[in-house]
Amino acid sequence: MLSVDEALGRVLAGLEPVKSETVPLESGHGRVLAQGVAACITQPPFNASAMDGYAVRADDLDKIPCDLTVIGDAAAGHPFERSVESGQAVRIFTGGAVPEGADAIVIQEDTARDADIVTVNQAAEPGTFVRPRGFDFSEGDILLPAGRKISARDLALAATMNVTEFEVRRKPVVAILATGDELVMPGEELKPGQIISSIPFGLAAMVEAAGGRPERIGIARDSSQSLSEHIARAREADILLTIGGASVGDHDLVQGALRKAGMDLDFWKIAMRPGKPMMFGALGPQRVLGLPGNPVSAMICARIFLIPMLEKLLVQEQSAVAERPAMLAKGIAENGPRQHYMRATFESGPDGATLVRAVRSQDSSLLSPLSQADCLIVRAPGAAAAEAGDAVPVLLLDF
């Protein structure tokens, strides 16, 4: 059996980025940038007041209190057009353009107003409460680099940059095919021996969260004809995920149907737990992942292999699949010969430290512990027993 690292290397080898497309600003959230985004304007485009008060010349405030003549107002969107001369002030409001000649803002709490005369009771240095032009960024600054997944914060920034569209990576298409005579859709009547087809819904959500476009193409029955028909429907997808039937038992027909369709098989066994019987191959440019039929095995295999595939297709700036250390809340036994991905939850220790605890059962058919889990504890093949307080690597479950 292949190690996880070797299998992942084979899965990612030769994957080329998907092409780019242009989308409008309002459709950019969650997309991955194919090109860096430069500011179209300088922000702020003028010296702006950070407070309500009076725009003044700092040199006039050598002696406090100081009386100045108010010559006008400057509100946001309504600038004062003339210059402020010595002995003068302009009433200004937050966001208003600081008029020419003024170089400081005195907040209104430090003044007293009588008709057109304002008495200033607090001195100010040049630049006080002034947001200078370009304080945030300047025209031409590349603030959103290629490979970045656009967040809500990025979208607000881009709008401020006066950007109206993005060049983004096309969403990789992932076809999801469940297989088996025993499967029925949620809501359908269960006959003896049948179970609900649940995995495609979880996988589709994972694909969408990772920036791909999922296409559920139904349930193929345990016949060569049904499998061939469903596989043909997926030929335009970048990745085909099959679920179940990838082994070599009498009723495991998926591998044979894929070979008949032209798939070059790379491997179908990995030294990992859960997920040993995962298959990988290529149908021309299309990559095929044959996931195990056990729900937890399928979801964890997708976390370990599918998400990195999507990241490579999208040329993402930052990977979401890196391991990080965490401290055990309770000891765990030594590991066997396969790399073990143990479902686990985070909790707070007595000193406020974040700890991790393996869930009650690691059975690969149980979805409720997977739903409760926050992360996977990664146990290397042959790892020794670990005690409470020991550091272990974990992978976040962020799907």
N, C-alpha and C positions, 0 to 999 in steps of 0.2 A: 504494500500500500504506500502511496505517496504521502510525504509529510504535508502539512497544511501550507507551509511556506513554498514548497516546490509546486504544489498544485496551484496556489495563487499566482506564482510566477508564470506558469503556463497559461492560466486563464487570461492574464493581462497582456501576454506577449502579442505584439502585432496589432493591438487595438489602435485604430486611427481616430482622431477627433471627428465628431460629426460636423457637418458644414454649419455656417452661420446664417442668420436671417435677421431682418430688421423688425422690431416691434415698437409700438408707441409707448410713451412714458407710462401711461396708466396700465399697461399690460406687462410691465417689467418685473413686478414682484416675483421673487423665487427663480428668476431666470439667471443663467450664468453668462457673464460678459465675454464676448469673443474679442472685443477691442476695449482698450482703456477709454474712459470718458473724461473729456477735458471741459473745464468751465467755460461757458460762452460769455460770461460777464464777470466783472469784479464785484465782490460782495463784502461790506456794503458799497454801493456805487458812489457814495459821498460820505463825508464826515457826518456822523449821526449822533444825536444826543441819547445818552443812556438813561436819563432821568427827566422828570418834569422840573423846570426851573427857569433860569435866565442864561442866555448865551452872552458872555462878556469877554473883555480883553483882560487877561490875568495881570498885566502891568498896571491896570487901573486900581488894583486891590492892594496896593502897598500899605495903605492906611485903612484900618477897619475900626468902626463902620465907615462905609463909603456910599454916597448917593450917586445913582446913575439915572439917566433919562431913558425911559422905555420908548423905543421908536417903532415897535411893531411886534408881530407874532410869527412864530414858525411852528406849524403843526405837521404831523406826518402826512406827506403828500401835498403839502401847501408851504413851500419854502418861502422865506423872506428874501426878496430879490436884491436888496441894497446891501452895502457894506456897513459893518459896525465900526464907528470911529471912537476915538478916546472919549470917555465920559458917557458912553451909550451902552444900552443893553437891549436884547430882544427876548421877549417871553417865548419860551420854547417848551415843547412837549416831547415825551419819549418817542424816539424814532424820527423826529424832525431833523431836517438838514441844518447843520451848524452854518450860520451865514458867514460870508467872507468877512475877515477882520477879527472875528471872535475866535478864541482858542481854548476856552474853558466853559464849563457849565457850573453855575452855582445852584444848588437844589433849593426849591421853594421854601423848605423849612428853615433855611438860613437867611431868609430875606423878610422884609416888611414892605408892603406896597401902599402908596398913597397917590392916587391918580396916576400921573405919568412918571412918578419918581419911585424907584425901588431902592431901599436901603439894604446893602449887603453887609451881613454880620460875620461872615466867615471868608477868609482868604482862600484862593484856589491857585494851584500851579497850572501851567499850560498842559492841556490834555486831560484835565480832570473831568471825568464823566463824559468823555468824548470817545466814541468808537470810530477810529480812523478809517478812511477809505481803504478797502482791501484787508481789513482786520481779520476776516474769515478766510478769504481766498482771492486770488487774482485771475483774470481772464487767461486761459491757456493752461492753468494748473490741472494736471491729471489727478483727480481725487478718487476715482473709482477704477482700479486696475483691471486688466484682462484676467479672467479666471474667477472673478469675485461673483458670488451668488448674491443677487440684489435683495437686500433686506428692506423692511419698511423704513428704517432710518436712512438707508441709501436712496430710497425713492424720494423722500423729502429733500435730501441734499441735492439730488439731480434736478428736481424742480427749481430749487433755489439757484442752481447753476444755469438755469434757463435752457435745460436740455429737454428736447421734445421726443426723442426716440433713442433706442439702444440697438447696437449690433450684438446679438446674443447667439449662443449655440442653439441649434435646433434641438428640441427635446428628443432624446433617444427613445425609440419605440420598443416596448417590451411586451411581447405576446405571452400570455399566461394560459397554459393548457392543463386542465385537470384530466386525469385518466382513471378509469375504473368503473366496472358495472355496479359497484356498491354505492356510488355517489348520487345524491340528489341535491337540488338547489334548496337554499333556505326557504321555508314556507311551504315546501311540498310535503306530501304525506310520506312518512317513512314506512316502508314495507319490511318484513323480516329480513335481517341481514344487511340493511342499508344504513348509511350514515350521511350526515350533512357535508357537502363540499364547502369547507370553510377557508382553506388556505388561500385560494385566489384572491379573496377580499383583503386579507392581510398583506399579501404580496403587492397587490395593486396600490394600496396605500403607501407601502414602502417606496415603490417606484416613483409615485407622484411626489412624495416628500423629498426624494433624492434628485428631483429635477427631470425625471423621465415621463413618458406618456404611456400608461398601461393600457393594454387591450386584452380583456378577458374573452377568449375565443371558445368558451364552452367546456363541455365534458366529453372527452373521447371515450367510447366504450371499448371493452376488451376484445377488439377485433382489428385485424390488419387494415380492413377497409375504413373503419371509422377513424383509426389513428392517422391513416394516410390523408384522408379528407381534411382533418383538422390541421395537420402539419402543413398542408398546402395553403390553408388560409393565412398562415403566419409568415409566408415567405418574404414579405416586404418589411418585416420587423428587423430591428438591429439585433435584438436578443430574443431567443425563444426559451421560455421556462416551461419545462414539463414537470408534472408533479406525480410521482409514483410510477411503479412499473419499470424502473430502470435497471433492475437486477437481471438475473438470467434464469429465473424460475419458469415453470410451465405457463404461468399466467402473466409473466412480465414481458410484454410485447413491445414496449416503447423503443427500446434500443434497436430491435430489429426493424421496426417501421422507419426509424430515423436513418438507419443505414441504407435501407431500400430507397429512401428519398435522396440519398447522396451524402449523408453526413460522414465526415472523417472523424472517427472516435479518437480522442486523445487519452482519456482515462475514465474509470468509473468506480474507483475505490480510493478513499482517503483515510489516513490514520487520524481520524477525529471522532469525537463523541459529544453530542449526537451528530449524525450526518455521514456515516461511513459510505453508504452506497450512493454517493453523488457522482453524476456523469457529466463529462464535458467534451464537446466536440464542435465542429464547424460545418455548416451547410453553405458552402461558398463563403461570401462575406459575413453571413449571419453566424453569431455565436449561439451555442445551445448549452444550457445548463439543465441537466436532468436532476431535479431535486427529489429527495426521499419523500415517501408518502406520509410519514409521521409528521403531524403539524409542527411540532417544536423543531424537529430536524430540518424541515423545509425552511422555516423562518430563520433559523440560525445560519444555515448554509447561505441563504440570501444575504444575511448581514455580513458574513465573512467574505463572500465572493461577488455577489451581484452589486452591492453598493460601491466597492472599489472599481468595478467595471464601468459603472455609470460615471463615477468621478473622472476616470481616464477619458471616456468618450467626450465629456464636457470640459476637460482640461481645467478642473477646478483649482482655484488658488490655494485652498486650505482643505486638507482631508479631514473627514469626520470619523475616520475609522482607526485612529491611532489609539494604542493602549495607554493607560495611565495607572499609577500606583494607588492602592488603597489598603487600609489596615483591616485585618479580619476582626470581627466581633466575636466569632466562635471558631475554634479549630476545625480543620478539615483533614480527611484521611489522605494517605499517599495515593498517587495517581497510577493508573495502569499504563499500557503501552501506547494508548492513543491520546492526542491532545484533547483535553476535556474543557468544554465551555459550560460552566455551571451557572445556572440562573441564580441571581442574588439581588438583595435589596440593600439600600443605604439606610443607616440609622445614626443617631447622634450618641456619642459616648458620654460618660459622666463628666468629662472635661470639655465637652462641646465639640470634640473632634468627630469627623465623619468616618464612620465604620461601615464595613460591608459584611453581610451575612448571607450564606447560601440558603435558598428557599427549601421548604420542607421535603420536596420530592424532585428528583432530576429525571423522572420518567419522560421519555421523548414523545409520549402521546398526550401529555397533559398541558392544555392551553391555559388553564387558570393560573398556575404558578408563573408561566411566562408573562401573562398579563400583569401580574403583581410585581414582577421583577423590574429593577432599574438598570441592571447591568449584567454582564457575564464575567465571572471570574475565569481567567485563562490559566489552565493547569498544563504545564509542559509534560510530554511523555515521561513517565518514570519519576515525576516530581515527588519529593519526600513529603511526609505529613507536615502540615503547617499549624502553628498554634495561634491562639487569640493574640492580637497585637502584631503579628507578622505582616509584612507588606506583600501584597499579591498584585499582579497586573489585572486590570479590568478593562472591558470594552463597554461603553455606554449603550444602552438600548434606547435610542432616541427615535424610534418609529412607533 
